[in-house]
Amino acid sequence: MRRLAVALLIASLALLGGAASARSQSRSQTGTVSLSLNGWGNVKLSKGIAWHGSATCRWAQCPAAKYLRTSRRVVLIERPYPGWKFVGWHDGCRGTKPKCVVNLAHDHRGGERNLQIGAHFIPVAAGWTRAHPLPIGTAANIGAGVVMKVNSVTANVQLSPAAPAGTEYVDAVVTVTNAGKSAVDPYGDIGFGAMGTHRTGYLENSCPSPGPQPPLEESTPIQAGASRSGYVCWQIATNDASTLELFTADGTLDYSGQGPHTAWFALH
């Protein structure tokens, strides 16, 4: 009987030692969260992260940022940029709910655990892509306090000299309003390129001088609170006229400068 009691005591001590070892191993677990964002949106680092700020992306795709994990339970909350939609988590999180919760409470492995989590946003409002431009007559804030509108468009404009065979001149009356707090350079900060289904980029004011009058004044900054209207003209391939769009900035979703972002306006 005494031998049995001793054996039971030893077994109990071993179990307690094993549990203590597991708890010690659990406490010793460290790691990071590697977070990547596709599209324009924010992810709030709510819990379990050493820094309680937000990860922000204003590009088509942003490289992953690594954050120190402070606990086994990690909570992230997504928020899309206006005009964008959250479509889902990937890697360490799944689903389309706004909140991502990763709980490693039952993971007793020690050492370093690195989580990889991604959030995906897509544009849904008019003006963000060439396939879904803003209609003629629609004003839109294109960033940095700049509001823009294409008032009217005229195809096959007759100018001298005449457009070469297979091409034509297209003009648009554009209004730019500076609703921001500082001056905006309409040429350096905005730009007015054009593109059709053939994906050929057309430079603004490629029509013969003097062109349609009055031209949009682009040589001087637009002061805060001021508006400016005028013609912008392009020489384009005739087979692009029915699908032509104006784009500001550089024409891609990857633009994230301090000035206005890329926006698309219909020219047909």
C-alpha positions in Angstrom: 0.0 0.0 0.0 2.8 2.4 0.9 4.5 1.6 -2.4 1.3 2.4 -4.3 0.9 5.7 -2.5 4.4 6.7 -3.4 3.8 5.7 -7.0 0.7 7.8 -7.1 2.5 10.8 -5.6 5.3 10.5 -8.2 2.7 10.3 -11.0 0.8 13.3 -9.7 4.0 15.3 -9.4 4.9 14.3 -13.0 1.5 15.5 -14.2 1.8 18.8 -12.4 5.3 19.2 -13.7 4.0 18.5 -17.2 1.2 21.0 -16.9 3.5 23.6 -15.5 5.9 22.9 -18.4 3.0 23.4 -20.8 2.0 26.6 -19.2 5.6 27.8 -19.2 5.8 26.9 -22.9 2.6 28.7 -23.6 3.9 31.8 -21.8 7.1 31.7 -23.7 5.4 31.9 -27.1 6.2 35.1 -29.1 5.6 36.2 -32.6 4.4 38.8 -35.1 1.5 39.5 -37.4 2.4 40.2 -41.0 -0.5 42.3 -42.5 -0.9 43.0 -46.2 -3.6 45.1 -47.9 -4.9 45.0 -51.4 -6.8 48.1 -52.5 -7.7 51.3 -50.7 -8.7 50.7 -47.1 -7.7 50.6 -43.5 -7.3 47.9 -40.9 -7.4 48.8 -37.3 -5.0 46.9 -35.0 -7.6 46.4 -32.2 -6.1 43.8 -29.8 -3.1 41.6 -29.4 -0.8 44.0 -31.3 1.9 46.1 -29.7 0.9 49.2 -31.7 -2.8 50.1 -31.6 -3.0 52.2 -34.7 -4.3 51.4 -38.2 -2.6 50.0 -41.3 -3.5 52.1 -44.3 -3.3 51.4 -48.0 -3.9 53.9 -50.9 -2.4 51.8 -53.6 -3.7 48.8 -55.7 -1.5 46.7 -53.5 0.6 47.5 -50.4 3.5 45.4 -49.2 3.1 43.5 -45.9 3.9 45.3 -42.7 5.1 43.2 -39.7 3.8 44.0 -36.1 4.8 42.6 -32.8 2.1 40.3 -31.2 1.5 40.8 -27.5 -1.0 38.0 -26.8 -2.5 34.9 -28.2 -5.8 36.6 -29.2 -5.4 39.0 -32.2 -8.3 41.2 -33.3 -8.3 43.3 -36.6 -11.1 45.4 -37.9 -11.4 46.5 -41.6 -12.7 49.8 -43.0 -12.8 50.5 -46.7 -12.0 53.9 -48.2 -15.0 55.8 -49.6 -16.0 54.3 -52.9 -14.3 51.0 -52.1 -15.7 47.7 -50.7 -14.1 45.1 -48.5 -14.4 41.7 -50.1 -12.6 39.4 -47.7 -9.7 38.3 -45.5 -7.1 35.8 -46.6 -4.3 33.7 -45.2 -4.6 33.6 -41.4 -8.2 34.9 -41.5 -11.1 33.9 -43.7 -14.5 35.3 -44.5 -16.0 38.7 -45.2 -17.0 39.9 -41.8 -15.5 43.3 -40.7 -13.7 41.8 -37.7 -10.9 39.2 -38.0 -10.2 37.3 -34.7 -7.3 34.9 -34.4 -7.2 32.9 -31.1 -4.2 30.8 -30.4 -5.3 29.9 -26.8 -5.2 26.2 -27.6 -1.9 26.3 -29.4 0.7 25.2 -26.8 3.7 25.4 -29.0 6.4 27.5 -27.7 8.9 29.7 -29.6 8.0 32.2 -32.3 4.6 32.1 -34.1 4.3 34.5 -37.1 0.8 35.1 -38.5 0.1 36.2 -42.0 -3.1 38.0 -42.6 -4.4 39.9 -45.7 -7.4 42.2 -46.4 -8.8 42.8 -49.9 -10.7 45.9 -51.1 -12.1 46.7 -54.5 -13.4 49.9 -56.1 -17.2 50.1 -56.5 -18.1 53.8 -57.0 -18.0 55.5 -60.4 -14.8 57.2 -61.3 -12.3 54.7 -59.8 -11.8 52.6 -62.9 -11.8 53.1 -66.7 -14.6 50.6 -67.0 -16.9 52.6 -64.7 -16.3 56.3 -65.4 -18.1 59.3 -64.0 -20.9 60.5 -66.4 -20.8 63.8 -68.2 -22.1 66.5 -65.9 -21.2 64.7 -62.7 -18.9 66.6 -60.2 -16.6 64.5 -58.1 -14.0 65.1 -55.4 -10.8 63.6 -56.9 -8.7 64.1 -53.7 -6.8 66.9 -52.0 -10.0 69.0 -52.0 -10.2 69.2 -55.8 -13.7 68.9 -57.3 -13.9 68.3 -61.0 -16.6 68.1 -63.6 -16.8 67.5 -67.4 -19.6 69.8 -68.5 -19.8 68.8 -72.2 -18.0 66.9 -74.9 -17.8 67.4 -78.7 -16.4 64.7 -81.0 -15.0 65.3 -84.5 -14.2 68.9 -83.9 -13.2 70.8 -87.0 -9.9 72.6 -86.6 -7.1 73.8 -88.9 -5.1 71.9 -90.0 -7.6 69.0 -90.3 -6.9 65.8 -88.3 -4.9 63.2 -90.2 -6.8 60.2 -91.7 -8.1 57.8 -89.1 -7.9 60.4 -86.3 -10.1 63.3 -85.0 -10.1 66.1 -82.5 -12.3 65.8 -79.4 -12.8 68.6 -76.9 -14.4 68.9 -73.5 -15.4 71.8 -71.3 -14.0 71.1 -67.8 -14.5 72.9 -64.5 -12.0 72.5 -61.7 -12.8 73.8 -58.2 -10.3 74.0 -55.4 -12.2 73.2 -52.3 -9.0 72.6 -50.3 -7.0 75.0 -48.1 -4.0 75.5 -50.3 -3.3 76.3 -54.0 -3.4 73.6 -56.6 -1.4 73.5 -59.8 -3.9 72.1 -62.4 -1.1 71.0 -64.8 1.4 69.5 -62.3 -1.1 68.1 -59.7 -4.0 67.0 -61.9 -3.3 66.4 -65.6 -5.9 65.5 -68.2 -5.1 62.4 -70.2 -7.6 60.5 -72.3 -7.9 56.8 -73.2 -10.3 54.5 -75.1 -10.8 50.8 -75.4 -7.5 50.4 -77.3 -5.7 51.6 -74.2 -3.7 54.2 -76.1 -3.0 57.2 -73.9 -3.7 60.6 -75.5 -2.0 63.8 -74.2 -4.1 66.8 -73.4 -4.0 69.8 -75.7 -2.7 67.8 -78.6 -5.0 69.7 -80.9 -3.5 72.4 -83.2 -3.1 75.8 -81.6 -5.0 77.9 -80.7 -7.7 75.2 -80.4 -11.2 75.5 -78.9 -11.7 78.8 -77.0 -11.3 79.5 -74.1 -8.8 76.9 -73.1 -8.6 75.7 -69.5 -6.0 77.9 -67.9 -3.3 75.5 -66.5 -0.2 77.8 -66.2 -1.1 79.3 -62.8 -2.3 77.7 -59.6 -5.9 77.6 -58.6 -6.3 79.4 -55.2 -8.3 77.9 -52.4 -12.0 78.4 -52.9 -11.7 79.3 -56.6 -13.0 77.6 -59.7 -11.8 77.6 -63.3 -13.5 76.4 -66.5 -12.3 76.0 -70.1 -11.7 73.6 -73.0 -9.3 70.6 -73.0 -8.7 69.1 -76.4 -7.2 65.8 -77.7 -6.2 64.3 -81.0 -7.4 60.6 -80.9 -7.9 57.6 -83.1 -11.4 57.8 -84.5 -12.2 54.2 -83.4 -11.7 55.3 -79.7 -14.2 58.2 -79.8 -17.2 56.1 -78.6 -15.3 54.8 -75.6 -13.1 57.7 -74.7 -12.5 58.6 -71.0 -10.6 61.4 -69.4 -8.3 60.4 -66.5 -6.6 62.6 -63.9 -3.2 62.0 -62.3 -1.4 59.0 -63.9 -4.3 56.8 -64.9 -3.7 53.9 -62.5 -5.0 52.9 -59.1 -1.4 53.0 -57.8 -1.3 56.7 -57.6 -1.0 57.9 -53.9 0.7 61.3 -54.1 -0.2 64.3 -52.0 -2.4 65.8 -54.7 -5.5 64.4 -56.4 -5.8 60.7 -57.1 -6.7 59.1 -60.4 -10.3 59.6 -61.4 -12.0 58.6 -64.7 -14.7 60.8 -66.5 -16.6 59.7 -69.5 -16.0 61.7 -72.8 -18.8 60.0 -74.8 
